[in-house]
Amino acid sequence: MTTGFELPTRFGTQALGGCYAPETLMQPLLDLEAAFLAASHDPAFLAELKVELRHFVGRPTPLTAAPRLAGKLGLKALFLKREDLTHTGAHKINNALAQALLARRMGKTEIIAETGAGQHGVATAAACARLGLSCTVYMGVTDMARQAPNVARMRLFGTQVVPVEAGQGTLKEAVNEALRAWAGRCDRAHYILGSALGPHPFPTLVRSFQTVIGEEARVQVLEQYGHLPEVVLACAGGGSNGLGLLVPFLGDDLRRVAVEAGGHGLALGEHAARLDGGRMGVLHGCKTLLLQDEHGHTAETASISAGLDYPALGPELAALALDGQVEVRRASDDEALAGARLLCEREGILPALESSHALALLPALAAEGAATILLGLSGRGDKDLSTYQSRLGI
């Protein structure tokens, strides 16, 4: 986390973000902003976070060259930033642990969280067990069914998992319930939001705790390769993984690419790609690109990946895309499955379905002339094994 950091309330030329929250949450949000700014200047907090990231999370994570996959695609070099090798198996632990430390600093004893793919829920559960905080995670019933191993992991860590049956039973509904729960007990509880979404200061706070990914990767690729790649590539749901990898490269002359979930079709309700099909709207406390129907209602989404199955793009990532600093592309369910299989067979690494969307774009980038690529492998694919088995017939 950068010391001396100031928290913007809006992003980009279209002033995305903001704080659209009920009155009951305004004071907790102001308290959170003040606590974060104080912690970012506190050497003791920063030192404790650094120690925990090293000895509990397992940072720095490796940067792995993938020569066989690069050769298959006609690339000169391909590097994988291995967030799948963190404790709990995904980038989510970086933010969850940091926010849990911040909550304890604020005197909070309870943690509330939401989860889609389950990785943020598992990471939050692990961080709470580590720090002695009680934890409740809200999760849609659809996601609970397709991510059953992660539900079991959360419960083993002593966390209460609350099923959410409303709507599609996915991440959007889980966030709704988590925010309601926080409003009811914000005097003693902190809400650890897992994506770079929500009302100010959450988008910047989450991104700040995740930029350790790109900061490490930038140093590592220079050490291993001697210069920066032509493309830095990440998948994008809410945006915490994408921002975490891409933001430290914003000042560099290279392509920054984020990949959304193309689902199984182009019609509204068949995908979760917000840049092409989204319109400005407010969801879960912030103004951003949002999939909406003709009446302005939040649209249903579809993706093979629970972590990308969300109707809004985080406001900072949306602003970077609209202002031309990040390219946003899409990959379909089938393309993601093909990307995952290729990495498995060529490099012996099982990626999460979220990461597989970034892998799916590699052939297109190679065809466009890219020769060197740094790809963020946001998580491991153990949680998705049943989906891989059913969809790939293995």
Secondary structure, DSSP 8 states (H G I E B T S, - for coil): --TT----SEETTTTEE-----HHHHHHHHHHHHHHHHHHT-HHHHHHHHHHIIIII--S--EEE-HHHHHHHT-SEEEEEEGGGSTTSBTHHHHHHHHHHHHHHTT--EEEEEESSSHHHHHHHHHHHHHT-EEEEEEEHHHHHHTHHHHHHHHHTT-EEEEE-STTSSHHHHHHHHHHHHHHSTTTEEEE--SS-SSTTHHHHHHHHHTHHHHHHHHHHHHHHSS--SEEEEE-SSSHHHHHHHGGGTTSSSEEEEEEEEET-SSTTS-B-HHHH-EEEEETTEEEEE-B-TTS-B-----S-GGG--SB--HHHHHHHHTTSSEEEEEEHHHHHHHHHHHHHHH---B-HHHHHHHHTHHHHHHTT--EEEEEE-BBSGGGHHHHHHHHT-
